Amino acid sequence: MDVPAQDKYQPKCWLSHHFINKLSVIIGSCQLLQEQVDESDHLDRECIHRLNVIMEIAKEMSKELKEHECQLDSATKLLTFGAASTSSAAEKH
């Protein structure tokens, strides 16, 4: 059964949605690279450590974006509508 378009998931903030998608790509890429390195090699162990750091930072950023999605949505709307009203006021003068 197909879900009508209006019932599909619509993110509250497209900016945070965009960043979360990009962070997901970073996390997935780190996971794929970890699978390809040799844990017995000293340089590869260092590489795994660095990949873990990158992955954890990306996960934390994604989590924070999800938690603050509503605030970002409000700020984006404020900036968008504020800029529109400012340009309208400037055109009137």
BELURFEN-V467790 format. One line per field, one symbol per residue. ss: DSSP state (H for helix, E for strand, - for the rest). phi: phi as a letter, one per 20 degrees, with the letter a starting at -180 (. if undefined). burial: b if it has 9 or more other C-alpha atoms within 8 Angstrom, else e. Layout:
ss: ???
phi: ???
burial: ???
This chain:
ss: ----HHH------HHHHHHHHHHHHHHHHHHHHHHH-----HHHHHHHHHHHHHHHHHHHHHHHHHH-HHHHHHHHHHHHHHHHHHHHHHHH-
phi: .feggfefgcffcfffgffffffffffffffffffeeefeegffffffgffffffffffffffffffdgfffffffffffffffffffffffe
burial: eeeeeeeeeeeebeebbebbeebbebbeebbebbeebeeeeeebbebbeebbebbeebbebbeebbeebbebbeebbeeeebeeeeeeeeeee
